[in-house]
Amino acid sequence: MYVSAVSDRGTVPCASCGGASAQRFTVRGFRVHRCEACDLEFVHPLPAPAELSAVYSEGYFSGEGPGYADYFGAERASNLEKARRRLDLLETLGLPSRGRVLDVGCSDGTFVESAAERGHAAYGIEVSAEALARIPADTRARVAPSYTEAAAWAPFDCVTFWDVLEHLPDPQEALREAKRLLVPGGIVGVCVPVIDNLNARLLPRTWDQYKPPEHLWYFSRKSMRQLLSSEIGPVAFEETAWRRESRLFDVALSFNRHVGRPLVWAEGLLSRACIRAGLIPETMLDDSVLVFARCSTV
């Protein structure tokens, strides 16, 4: 994906469909543009490569940077459960037994390990030195720094991008690279935050997923389907990955748990009541989705 200079009207071409994309708002000093045609939002201009690299320096996974509070510790159980659920879905969608799997942005290798335990030939791509240092030695031998090196293990029955595409300077090219390594009819699995929720649509500055330069692309369900259909093939399955019923008061827990918990509970109760009454669709509470596409042979 590449976005050219701002026009005289203050718009830039959409990096996905080429439509005119006006600036929507500014966050952390970065301009976020929105394409009315395909519903994609993106940071423009993209940060320099050095600035992007600095985001993922030491401490990104351990609470010392913009990333995770304790990815390798407190979040490991959740990550293992996500891996099991996603493997269940992939196998339901046709991932063969002893299939070949590539996990792009595999972090500490949790998904690669989980897939290998089920008998799959599982591999990964990871560039973070902090994450690579946490990958067990037997798994580390099956993790490469780029598509070029990972191509030696191709072709793959499945390529996955779990919470990865929104970070990449060029997610379009990343998907094209994945397709080159897939067998015909192979599967691409993606998990991304989505902008279909109440925060992103109505009060964008309250949504914690607007966090450049870590996140550069902000997909809706529509724009994610369109991108996958264009670069990989038809979408085969989609489901909510994370639904957050309390959207405004979660932050209260960070400064006063005794005040925060009742507020979070009350907002969740109100959200569920609004859904039952048909006042808002369930998707307005979704923070992220899983989408799977099947590689076309065309």
C-alpha positions, 0 to 999 in steps of 0.5 A: 500500500502506498499513499501519495501526497495530499491534494488541494482539497485535503484528501489523499487516495485510499491505499486500498481502493484509490478513493478520495480519503479526507482527514478525519482526526488527529491522534498522538500527532498523527493524521488519520484519514478515512475512505468513504468508498471502502471504509478503510482508515489509515495514518498519513503520512506513514512514519519513517522506518526508523520510527516504526522500528523504535516502537518494537524495541526492548520492552514492547511485550513487557509493559515498557513501551506502547505494546503489551503489559505482560505478553509472555507472562499474564497473557500466555494462558489467553494466547494459548486458548486463542491458538486452540480456538483458531486452530479448531476453526482452521481445521474446520475450514479444511486445514489438512491433518499434518498441514503446513502452517506459517504464522506471520508475526508469531511473537514468542511462537505460541501459535506455532507451538500449538499447531505443531502439537496437533501434528502440523508442520508449523513455522513462523516469521518474527523480527522482534529480538525481544520476542525471538529470545522467548521462543523455545529452541526447538521452535526457534529453528522453524522461525524466519526473519522474512518471507524470503527465508520462510519460502524454503518451507513453502508451499503452505496450506495456511498463512495466519496474521494474528493482530499483525496487519494493522502494524505493517507499513504495507499490509496489501503487499504482505498478503500478496507475499502470503498468497505466493507461498500458499497452495491453491485453495489454501487459507489465510487467517486474519485477526484485526481490530475493527472500526465498526464499534461505538467508540471508533464511529462516534467518539474515536479519541476514546478508542484505545486501538487508535494508537499510531505509530503502533497501529497504522491501518484501521479496518472495518469488517467491510474493508477487511473483507474487500482487501482479502477478497482482492488479494487472496480470494473469497472470504470463507468465514468470519466471527467476532474475536473480542466483544467489549460491552463496557466501552467508555468506563474500562479506563476507570479500572486503571485509576480506581478499581473500586469505582471502575468495576461498578461503572464497567458492570453498569455500562455492560448491563446497559449495552446488553439491554440496548442490543436486546431492544434492537437499539444497537447491533451487536457489532457495535460492541466488537473490538476485533474480528477473525476473518478467513479467506481461501486462496483463489487459483486465478 
